[in-house]
Structures are given as C-alpha cells and as structure tokens.
Amino acid sequence: MTDPAIELKGISKSFGPVQANKDISIRVMPGTIHGIIGENGAGKSTLMSILYGFYKADSGEIWIDGSETQIPDSQAAIAAGIGMVFQHFKLVENFTVLENVILGAEDSGLLKPSLTRARKALLDLAQEYGLNVDPDARIDEIGVGMQQRVEILKALYREAQILILDEPTGVLTPAEADQLFRILHRLREEGKTIILITHKLREIMEATDQVSVMRRGEMVATRTTSQTNPEELAELMVGRKVLLRVDKVPAQPGAKILEIKGLRVRDDKGVERVKGIDLNVRAGEILGIAGVAGNGQSELMEVLGGMRAGSGEVLLNGQPLELIGANGRAIRDKGIAHVPEDRQREGLIMDFHAWENVAFGYHHDEKYSRGLLMDNAALRADTEAKIEKFGIRPPNGWLSAKNFSGGNQQKIVVAREIERNPDLLLVGQPTRGVDIGAIEFIHKQIVALRDAGKAVLLVSVELEEIFSLSDRIAVMFDGHIMGERLPDRTDEKELGLLMAGVAGEAA
C-alpha cells in the first residue's frame, strides 16, 4: 500500500484552558486534493499551523511519506516539502514577482546569479503548471488573483510536494476562482498533494477528492467527496440539520426608501473610490451589491452610515441626507441602521460587556435613560431579551465582546441594528467569518426585515450570498455601477465578468 503523504496521529493542542485540538488523526493520500472544513473555532487553523511549524503540538505525531517527522518551525516544514498559501498573502508589495519568489531562498550572498537562476526556474514552473506571471511586475501593480499565483510559485520554487491553501478564494472573482481550481487540478495530476481549507461547501464538492470535518476541536468524519453532499457535510459541521438555501417568498417592492444620485466618495488618502453612482432601494426589497473587495463598496456603506463625507445627492424617504461624515447619530435618528463590514473595528468595543455593546449608537434613547444618567438595569434587561431572541451564546450579557465567537459577536451587532426596526438597513459582509448555523439565522433575520416592508442594502463578496438574499443585484467595479441584474435572469459567469470590469453586452 502507498504511504500517506501526510498522517497526523493523536494531535492535541491547548492554549491555557482552551483545547483547540483533541486527539486528531487524519490521513492525506499523495496526489489528492483533501478538503478540511469546520465552523469557526473548530481547530482547522491550529491543526495546519502545527503541520507548518507555527505551533508545537502538546502530544501526537506527524508522519510525512511514511516517516515520522519533527516540525519545530516553518523552515523544517519547508525542508519536509510543505508549502502554505495563507489567506492574507505574505508578499512584499514594492518587490517584483521574481524578488518575492526567491526571498529567503537565495542561493548565495550574490543576488544577481540567484535572480538569473530563479528567473529560469520560475518560467519553467509557470509553463509546467499554467501559472503564467510577469517575473518583473511589482506586486502592487498586479491583481489579487495574480498575487495568489505568486504565492503558489513561491512554494513550488522551494520544491514543495504538499501545498496547504487557507481560504484561497476569499478575494477572487468567480473566473479567478475557476482558474485557481484548474491550476490545483493540474498540480494534482503532476503528483502534488493539496490540503484545501474553505468554508464554501460548493468548492469542497467541486474541487476535492476527500473531505474531513472538524467540530469543536475534534475530527468527526472523513468522507470521499463523491459519496457525500453539502447537506450531510453541513450537519456534520454543526451537529444538526441546517437549511443551506434562503427560504423566502418573492419580494413586494414599494416606494423608494433610498435614492442615490451622482454620489462621489474619496478615501482617507484622497483617492476617489465611488465615482458618480446612481442607485435606489425600495421598501420590501433587498438590493445586493456584488464585487471584489476594494472597488468602492466599503466607502459607499460608510458614507450612507454617516461615517464618511461624500458629494452628490442621497435621499431617504424623499428627504436629503447630509453627507458630512461623523454624523452617525443623525443618520440613525432618521431611520438608518448599519451592520458594518468589520464588526470588531467598527461594530463593537471588544473590551466592553455585551450589554454595553447592545446600546452603542443608541445610548441616547429615552428607554435607556433615567434623568441625566443611563438606566443600566433597563439596558441589561434589553440585552437579555436580545440574547434569547437571537440565540447569542454564551447567554451572558456580562461577558466582554472579545469572549464571544465571531458568529456570536455578529449576532450582537445584528440584534442591535435590526431590533431598531429601521426604514433602511445597511449590512456589509453579514456572514464574514460566521459559522453555518449562524449564517442561517442571520439570513432569516434580514429576510424577515424585508418582509416587514423595510429596505435592505446588502454588500457581500460572497456570490452565493448575493444570489440567495438579493431581489436585485448591482455590480461595482472601480467605483462604478457596471450594471443591475435580477438573480433569476443572470448567473455567476455574467456577474463575474461585470465584477472584472467587462461591461454591457460583452458581459
């Protein structure tokens, strides 16, 4: 029998009282793509960090190609033929592709001969695996899809036989993701072994040969991908049946709640990010904005949420909004609620109690006041009601926000904003870093608000989420609206072209 490319035996790892990995064993066969899935906090990243030498296991063994191997650090992992492509790329932006590839792997102190040899090796690798890049292009001059190819080339240049990819499609357009998976299949055909960490079940089903499921630090199942389905995998991840599709009736759009005319917004460096767009959102509908991150969506949400200044005309229920920035309270008073894209930086104060976070932005409300002072008892009672309604765990309003998982932190923010019964809900990346069970719940709350006749403006980089929730879809690229589509009259290919800047009939 062929030895596994990787075999982990009885791996355990604790951080203080928290046990991240509990007696985990897994076998990954050579020349296969092996998926690892699990909810946030399931222990996937810890396990891969042990394999790549970032952490040392408390107990257990690592076997590579049939031999027990000690991996005390990442240099030992590289020497053992392991390469890792991180979710956030580890590239020097003002270096060229070639300089990034050889960084840390130079042949000698003389850089020029190293660069010459590396250029030939890089061109050979690019041709062999379809990873074509310009060796002389600077990293800050190429797109994220090309940057990811550079990360893969870095690993292959170091002669990696085993590649670990952590959430590799989070910043890619659908077309770039498809190209990535073609490259991974090519690598597999050449005998490479690939471990794919992703929360996207569709990618697991399309790309992998086997899939292992982790839950609460334990390995609960391994399946041959062709013999399982997304519903079974979701149930294994969560421990209960999960509805993977959004259950909603057709929208009944009413009057225009939000009207945007010629809106322009600049970022903190003065660069124009939103370039004269027109949009509207009606009562009783969800308008989803699709696009690769960094194309103006964040700035659009910030100006509508009163966090950033802009120019142009924005009407809410026919009344103009002041686009002066730093006026979040005035915006909320007019009936706009905002679930920001980054819950930890913009939605919560991580060291404050949950019951304090539930009031942020609304702490001036009369129901939280007792004369000149805040009525903390009323606040805590309100928090208890929200904890019960939204299933926030642990159900303890005295815990700091930092003591909740990402999904439960998001529930705190969603509960605070949706329970205001706003005319317009701005919601950015509602399920980023959120477990499947929490995704199902948050989607239901957004749809319920729509069904109550409210308007929802949704920004998400997840096309599945855009298709599932939206009644209309607008696509942003480079600060422009490239087009609007109805979900049942378009597909991921067309939206992907629009997201890449291909306009009109060409898309």
C-alpha positions as CSV (number, residue, x, y, z in Angstrom):
1,M,0.0,0.0,0.0
2,T,1.1,3.6,-0.7
3,D,2.1,5.5,2.4
4,P,0.0,8.7,3.1
5,A,1.7,11.9,2.1
6,I,0.6,13.2,5.5
7,E,-0.5,11.3,8.5
8,L,-1.3,13.1,11.8
9,K,-1.7,10.8,14.8
10,G,-3.3,11.9,18.1
11,I,-2.6,15.6,17.7
12,S,-3.6,17.6,20.7
13,K,-3.0,21.3,21.4
14,S,-4.3,23.6,24.2
15,F,-4.0,27.3,24.8
16,G,-4.4,27.7,28.6
17,P,-7.9,26.3,29.4
18,V,-9.0,26.1,25.8
19,Q,-8.3,22.9,24.0
20,A,-8.1,23.7,20.3
21,N,-7.2,20.2,19.0
22,K,-8.3,17.0,20.8
23,D,-6.6,13.7,19.7
24,I,-6.9,14.4,16.0
25,S,-5.8,11.8,13.5
26,I,-6.0,12.3,9.7
27,R,-4.5,10.6,6.6
28,V,-4.0,12.5,3.4
29,M,-3.0,10.4,0.4
30,P,-0.5,11.5,-2.2
31,G,-1.7,13.1,-5.4
32,T,-5.1,14.1,-4.0
33,I,-6.9,17.3,-3.0
34,H,-8.1,16.9,0.6
35,G,-10.6,19.4,2.0
36,I,-10.8,20.3,5.7
37,I,-14.0,22.1,6.8
38,G,-15.5,23.1,10.1
39,E,-17.1,26.0,11.9
40,N,-15.1,28.9,13.4
41,G,-13.1,27.7,16.3
42,A,-13.3,24.1,15.2
43,G,-9.5,23.9,15.2
44,K,-8.6,23.8,11.5
45,S,-6.1,26.7,11.5
46,T,-4.5,25.4,14.7
47,L,-4.0,22.0,13.1
48,M,-2.5,23.4,9.9
49,S,-0.3,25.7,12.0
50,I,1.1,22.7,13.8
51,L,1.7,21.0,10.4
52,Y,3.5,24.1,9.1
53,G,5.6,24.6,12.3
54,F,3.9,27.7,13.7
55,Y,2.8,25.8,16.8
56,K,4.2,22.7,18.5
57,A,1.6,20.1,19.5
58,D,1.2,19.1,23.1
59,S,1.1,15.5,22.0
60,G,0.9,13.4,18.9
61,E,3.0,12.6,15.8
62,I,3.5,13.9,12.3
63,W,4.4,11.5,9.6
64,I,5.4,12.6,6.1
65,D,5.6,9.9,3.3
66,G,5.7,7.1,5.9
67,S,8.4,8.6,8.2
68,E,7.8,10.3,11.5
69,T,9.0,13.9,11.1
70,Q,9.7,16.7,13.6
71,I,8.5,20.1,12.5
72,P,9.6,22.7,15.1
73,D,9.3,25.7,12.8
74,S,8.3,26.7,9.3
75,Q,11.8,26.1,7.9
76,A,11.6,22.5,9.0
77,A,8.2,22.3,7.2
78,I,9.6,23.7,4.0
79,A,12.5,21.2,4.3
80,A,10.0,18.5,4.6
81,G,8.4,19.6,1.3
82,I,5.4,21.5,2.8
83,G,4.3,24.9,1.4
84,M,1.5,27.1,2.7
85,V,-0.5,29.8,0.9
86,F,-2.1,32.0,3.5
87,Q,-5.5,33.7,3.3
88,H,-3.7,37.0,3.7
89,F,-0.7,36.9,1.3
90,K,2.8,37.2,2.6
91,L,4.3,39.3,-0.2
92,V,6.4,42.5,-0.2
93,E,4.4,44.9,-2.3
94,N,7.2,47.0,-3.7
95,F,9.2,44.0,-4.7
96,T,8.9,42.3,-8.1
97,V,7.4,38.8,-8.6
98,L,10.8,37.4,-9.0
99,E,12.2,39.1,-5.9
100,N,9.3,37.8,-3.8
101,V,9.8,34.2,-5.1
102,I,13.4,34.0,-4.1
103,L,13.1,36.0,-0.9
104,G,14.6,33.8,1.9
105,A,15.7,31.2,-0.6
106,E,18.7,32.9,-2.2
107,D,21.5,30.6,-3.5
108,S,24.3,32.8,-2.1
109,G,25.1,36.3,-0.9
110,L,25.4,37.3,-4.6
111,L,21.9,38.3,-5.6
112,K,22.4,38.6,-9.4
113,P,23.3,34.9,-10.0
114,S,20.4,33.9,-7.7
115,L,18.0,36.1,-9.7
116,T,19.2,34.7,-13.0
117,R,18.8,31.0,-11.9
118,A,15.4,31.8,-10.3
119,R,14.1,33.5,-13.4
120,K,14.7,30.4,-15.5
121,A,13.2,28.1,-12.8
122,L,10.2,30.5,-12.4
123,L,9.5,30.4,-16.1
124,D,9.7,26.6,-16.2
125,L,7.3,26.3,-13.3
126,A,4.9,28.8,-14.8
127,Q,4.8,26.9,-18.1
128,E,4.5,23.5,-16.4
129,Y,1.6,24.4,-14.2
130,G,-0.1,27.2,-16.1
131,L,0.9,29.8,-13.6
132,N,1.9,32.5,-16.0
133,V,3.1,35.7,-14.4
134,D,5.4,38.5,-15.4
135,P,8.6,38.0,-13.3
136,D,9.4,41.7,-13.4
137,A,6.0,43.0,-12.4
138,R,5.8,44.7,-9.0
139,I,3.3,43.1,-6.6
140,D,1.4,46.3,-6.0
141,E,0.8,46.5,-9.8
142,I,-0.9,43.1,-10.2
143,G,-4.3,41.9,-9.1
144,V,-5.0,39.6,-6.2
145,G,-5.5,36.6,-8.5
146,M,-2.0,37.0,-9.9
147,Q,-0.6,37.6,-6.4
148,Q,-2.0,34.2,-5.3
149,R,-0.2,32.6,-8.3
150,V,3.0,34.2,-6.9
151,E,2.4,32.6,-3.5
152,I,1.9,29.2,-5.1
153,L,5.1,29.7,-7.2
154,K,7.0,30.6,-4.1
155,A,6.0,27.2,-2.6
156,L,6.8,25.3,-5.8
157,Y,10.2,27.1,-6.1
158,R,11.1,25.7,-2.7
159,E,10.2,22.2,-4.1
160,A,7.0,21.8,-2.1
161,Q,5.3,18.5,-2.7
162,I,2.5,19.3,-0.2
163,L,0.5,22.5,-0.5
164,I,-1.8,23.9,2.2
165,L,-4.2,26.6,1.0
166,D,-6.2,28.6,3.6
167,E,-9.5,30.1,2.3
168,P,-7.9,30.7,-1.1
169,T,-10.9,32.2,-2.9
170,G,-11.9,34.8,-0.4
171,V,-10.6,37.7,-2.6
172,L,-11.1,36.2,-6.1
173,T,-13.7,36.8,-8.7
174,P,-15.6,33.7,-9.9
175,A,-13.4,33.5,-13.0
176,E,-10.2,33.8,-10.9
177,A,-11.5,31.1,-8.6
178,D,-12.2,28.8,-11.5
179,Q,-8.7,29.4,-12.8
180,L,-7.3,28.6,-9.4
181,F,-9.0,25.2,-9.3
182,R,-7.8,24.4,-12.8
183,I,-4.3,25.1,-11.5
184,L,-4.9,22.9,-8.4
185,H,-6.1,20.0,-10.6
186,R,-3.0,20.4,-12.8
187,L,-0.8,20.3,-9.7
188,R,-2.6,17.1,-8.5
189,E,-2.1,15.5,-11.9
190,E,1.6,16.2,-11.5
191,G,1.6,14.3,-8.2
192,K,1.3,17.2,-5.7
193,T,-0.8,16.8,-2.6
194,I,-3.1,19.6,-1.7
195,I,-4.9,20.5,1.5
196,L,-7.8,22.9,0.9
197,I,-9.3,24.8,3.9
198,T,-12.5,26.5,2.9
199,H,-16.0,27.2,4.4
200,K,-17.6,27.1,0.9
201,L,-19.2,23.7,0.6
202,R,-19.7,24.2,-3.2
203,E,-15.9,24.4,-3.6
204,I,-15.4,21.3,-1.5
205,M,-17.8,19.4,-3.7
206,E,-16.2,20.6,-6.9
207,A,-12.5,20.6,-6.1
208,T,-11.7,17.8,-3.6
209,D,-11.2,14.1,-3.6
210,Q,-11.7,13.6,0.1
211,V,-13.0,15.9,2.9
212,S,-12.5,15.8,6.6
213,V,-14.9,17.6,9.0
214,M,-13.8,19.1,12.3
215,R,-16.1,20.2,15.1
216,R,-15.1,21.7,18.5
217,G,-11.5,20.7,18.1
218,E,-12.2,17.1,17.1
219,M,-12.1,15.3,13.8
220,V,-15.7,13.9,13.5
221,A,-15.7,12.4,10.0
222,T,-13.8,11.9,6.7
223,R,-15.8,11.3,3.5
224,T,-15.0,10.5,-0.1
225,T,-16.3,13.7,-1.7
226,S,-18.2,11.8,-4.5
227,Q,-20.1,9.9,-1.8
228,T,-21.4,12.8,0.3
229,N,-23.3,16.0,-0.3
230,P,-23.4,19.6,1.1
231,E,-26.4,18.8,3.4
232,E,-24.5,15.9,5.2
233,L,-21.3,18.0,5.5
234,A,-23.2,20.9,7.0
235,E,-24.9,18.6,9.5
236,L,-21.5,17.1,10.5
237,M,-20.0,20.6,10.9
238,V,-22.8,22.0,13.1
239,G,-24.2,18.8,14.8
240,R,-27.8,19.4,13.5
241,K,-29.6,19.8,10.2
242,V,-29.0,23.1,8.5
243,L,-31.0,24.9,5.8
244,L,-28.4,25.8,3.2
245,R,-30.7,27.9,1.0
246,V,-32.5,31.1,2.0
247,D,-36.2,30.4,2.3
248,K,-38.1,33.5,1.1
249,V,-41.2,34.5,-0.8
250,P,-40.9,36.9,-3.8
251,A,-40.4,40.5,-2.9
252,Q,-43.2,43.0,-3.0
253,P,-41.3,46.3,-3.6
254,G,-43.0,49.5,-2.6
255,A,-42.0,53.2,-2.5
256,K,-38.4,54.3,-2.9
257,I,-36.7,54.4,0.5
258,L,-33.2,55.3,-0.6
259,E,-32.3,57.3,-3.7
260,I,-28.7,58.0,-4.7
261,K,-27.8,60.4,-7.4
262,G,-24.3,61.1,-8.6
263,L,-22.6,60.1,-5.4
264,R,-18.9,60.5,-5.1
265,V,-16.7,59.5,-2.2
266,R,-12.9,59.7,-1.5
267,D,-10.9,57.5,0.8
268,D,-8.6,58.7,3.6
269,K,-5.8,59.3,1.0
270,G,-8.0,61.5,-1.2
271,V,-8.4,58.8,-3.9
272,E,-11.9,58.8,-5.4
273,R,-13.5,55.4,-4.6
274,V,-17.1,56.0,-5.6
275,K,-17.4,57.7,-8.9
276,G,-20.8,59.3,-9.5
277,I,-23.1,56.3,-9.0
278,D,-26.9,56.2,-9.1
279,L,-28.9,53.7,-7.1
280,N,-32.2,53.2,-5.4
281,V,-33.6,50.7,-2.9
282,R,-37.4,50.2,-2.4
283,A,-39.4,49.2,0.7
284,G,-39.7,45.5,0.9
285,E,-36.7,44.6,-1.2
286,I,-33.0,43.6,-0.8
287,L,-30.6,45.2,-3.2
288,G,-27.3,43.2,-3.2
289,I,-24.1,44.8,-4.3
290,A,-21.6,42.3,-5.7
291,G,-18.0,43.0,-6.4
292,V,-14.4,42.1,-5.4
293,A,-13.4,43.9,-2.2
294,G,-11.8,47.3,-2.7
295,N,-14.0,48.5,-5.5
296,G,-15.9,51.2,-3.6
297,Q,-18.4,49.2,-1.7
298,S,-16.9,49.9,1.7
299,E,-16.8,53.7,1.1
300,L,-20.4,53.6,-0.2
301,M,-21.6,52.0,3.0
302,E,-19.5,54.3,5.2
303,V,-21.0,57.5,3.6
304,L,-24.6,56.2,3.9
305,G,-23.9,55.2,7.5
306,G,-22.7,58.7,8.4
307,M,-19.0,57.6,8.9
308,R,-17.5,59.4,5.8
309,A,-18.2,62.5,3.8
310,G,-19.3,62.5,0.2
311,S,-20.7,64.6,-2.5
312,G,-23.8,64.2,-4.6
313,E,-27.4,63.7,-3.5
314,V,-28.8,61.0,-1.2
315,L,-32.5,61.0,-0.3
316,L,-34.1,58.9,2.5
317,N,-37.9,58.8,2.2
318,G,-37.6,61.8,-0.1
319,Q,-35.6,63.9,2.4
320,P,-32.0,64.8,1.7
321,L,-29.2,63.4,3.9
322,E,-26.2,65.5,4.9
323,L,-23.1,63.8,3.6
324,I,-20.7,65.5,6.0
325,G,-19.3,62.4,7.8
326,A,-19.1,61.9,11.6
327,N,-22.8,62.2,11.9
328,G,-23.8,58.6,12.6
329,R,-26.3,59.7,15.4
330,A,-28.2,61.9,12.9
331,I,-28.3,59.1,10.4
332,R,-29.6,56.7,12.9
333,D,-32.3,59.2,14.1
334,K,-33.6,59.3,10.5
335,G,-34.2,55.6,10.4
336,I,-31.0,54.0,9.1
337,A,-29.3,51.1,10.8
338,H,-25.9,49.8,9.9
339,V,-24.2,46.4,10.3
340,P,-20.6,47.4,9.4
341,E,-18.3,45.2,7.4
342,D,-15.7,44.9,10.2
343,R,-17.6,44.0,13.4
344,Q,-14.6,44.2,15.6
345,R,-13.2,47.5,14.4
346,E,-16.5,49.3,13.6
347,G,-19.3,47.4,15.3
348,L,-18.1,46.6,18.8
349,I,-15.8,47.7,21.6
350,M,-14.2,44.4,22.3
351,D,-13.3,45.0,26.0
352,F,-16.8,46.2,26.9
353,H,-19.6,44.0,28.1
354,A,-22.2,42.6,25.7
355,W,-24.9,44.7,27.4
356,E,-22.9,47.8,26.8
357,N,-22.3,46.9,23.2
358,V,-26.0,46.4,22.6
359,A,-26.6,50.1,23.3
360,F,-23.8,51.6,21.3
361,G,-25.0,54.3,18.9
362,Y,-28.4,54.2,20.7
363,H,-27.4,55.0,24.2
364,H,-29.1,58.4,24.0
365,D,-32.5,56.8,23.6
366,E,-35.1,57.6,26.2
367,K,-35.7,53.9,27.1
368,Y,-32.1,53.7,28.2
369,S,-32.2,57.0,30.2
370,R,-33.0,57.8,33.8
371,G,-32.8,61.6,34.0
372,L,-29.3,62.6,33.2
373,L,-28.0,59.1,33.8
374,M,-28.2,55.9,31.8
375,D,-30.6,53.3,33.1
376,N,-28.2,50.3,33.2
377,A,-30.9,48.0,34.6
378,A,-33.1,48.7,31.5
379,L,-30.1,48.2,29.3
380,R,-29.3,44.8,30.8
381,A,-32.9,43.7,30.6
382,D,-33.0,44.7,26.9
383,T,-29.8,42.7,26.3
384,E,-31.2,39.6,28.0
385,A,-34.2,39.8,25.6
386,K,-32.0,40.1,22.6
387,I,-29.7,37.3,23.8
388,E,-32.7,35.0,24.0
389,K,-34.3,36.1,20.7
390,F,-31.1,35.9,18.7
391,G,-29.7,32.8,20.3
392,I,-26.4,34.5,21.4
393,R,-24.1,32.1,23.2
394,P,-23.0,32.0,25.9
395,P,-26.2,33.7,27.2
396,N,-24.3,36.1,29.5
397,G,-24.5,39.8,28.9
398,W,-21.7,40.5,31.4
399,L,-19.1,38.8,29.2
400,S,-16.8,41.1,27.1
401,A,-17.4,41.1,23.4
402,K,-14.0,39.6,22.9
403,N,-15.1,36.4,24.8
404,F,-17.7,35.6,22.2
405,S,-17.0,33.7,18.9
406,G,-17.1,35.6,15.7
407,G,-20.6,34.4,14.9
408,N,-22.0,35.4,18.2
409,Q,-20.2,38.8,18.0
410,Q,-22.0,39.3,14.7
411,K,-25.3,38.3,16.3
412,I,-24.8,41.1,18.9
413,V,-24.4,43.7,16.2
414,V,-27.3,42.3,14.0
415,A,-29.6,42.2,17.1
416,R,-28.7,45.8,18.0
417,E,-29.4,47.1,14.5
418,I,-32.4,45.0,13.3
419,E,-34.3,45.4,16.6
420,R,-34.3,49.2,15.9
421,N,-36.9,48.5,13.2
422,P,-35.1,50.8,10.7
423,D,-36.6,52.0,7.4
424,L,-33.2,51.1,5.8
425,L,-30.7,48.5,6.9
426,L,-27.2,48.8,5.6
427,V,-25.5,45.4,6.0
428,G,-21.9,44.8,5.0
429,Q,-20.5,41.2,4.8
430,P,-23.2,39.9,7.1
431,T,-21.7,36.4,7.5
432,R,-18.0,37.0,7.1
433,G,-16.2,34.6,9.3
434,V,-19.5,33.3,10.6
435,D,-20.5,29.6,11.2
436,I,-23.0,27.8,9.0
437,G,-25.6,27.7,11.8
438,A,-25.3,31.5,12.5
439,I,-25.4,32.2,8.7
440,E,-28.8,30.5,8.5
441,F,-30.1,32.6,11.4
442,I,-28.7,35.9,10.2
443,H,-30.2,35.4,6.7
444,K,-33.6,34.7,8.3
445,Q,-33.5,38.0,10.2
446,I,-32.5,40.0,7.1
447,V,-35.4,38.4,5.1
448,A,-37.8,39.0,7.9
449,L,-37.0,42.7,7.9
450,R,-37.6,42.8,4.2
451,D,-40.9,41.1,4.6
452,A,-41.9,43.7,7.1
453,G,-41.6,46.3,4.4
454,K,-38.2,47.6,5.1
455,A,-35.4,48.3,2.6
456,V,-32.1,46.5,2.8
457,L,-28.8,47.4,1.1
458,L,-26.5,44.4,1.2
459,V,-22.8,44.3,0.4
460,S,-21.1,40.9,0.2
461,V,-18.1,39.4,-1.6
462,E,-19.9,36.0,-1.4
463,L,-21.8,35.5,-4.7
464,E,-23.8,32.6,-3.2
465,E,-25.0,35.0,-0.5
466,I,-25.8,37.7,-3.1
467,F,-27.8,35.3,-5.1
468,S,-29.6,33.8,-2.1
469,L,-30.7,37.0,-0.4
470,S,-31.0,39.7,-3.2
471,D,-34.1,40.7,-5.1
472,R,-32.0,42.9,-7.3
473,I,-28.2,42.8,-7.9
474,A,-25.9,45.7,-8.7
475,V,-22.3,45.1,-9.5
476,M,-19.5,47.5,-8.6
477,F,-16.1,47.8,-10.2
478,D,-13.6,50.6,-9.7
479,G,-16.2,52.8,-8.1
480,H,-18.8,52.4,-10.9
481,I,-22.0,50.5,-11.1
482,M,-21.3,48.1,-14.0
483,G,-24.9,47.0,-14.3
484,E,-28.0,45.7,-12.5
485,R,-29.5,42.2,-12.8
486,L,-32.3,40.1,-11.4
487,P,-31.0,37.0,-9.7
488,D,-33.2,34.6,-11.8
489,R,-32.0,36.2,-15.0
490,T,-28.3,36.1,-14.6
491,D,-25.6,33.7,-13.4
492,E,-22.2,33.7,-11.7
493,K,-20.4,33.9,-15.1
494,E,-22.1,37.1,-16.2
495,L,-21.7,38.7,-12.7
496,G,-18.1,37.6,-12.7
497,L,-17.4,39.4,-15.9
498,L,-19.1,42.5,-14.6
499,M,-17.0,42.3,-11.4
500,A,-13.9,42.2,-13.6
501,G,-15.0,45.4,-15.4
502,V,-16.4,43.8,-18.6
503,A,-19.5,46.0,-19.2
504,G,-22.8,45.7,-21.0
505,E,-23.5,43.2,-23.7
506,A,-19.9,41.8,-23.6
507,A,-20.8,40.5,-20.0
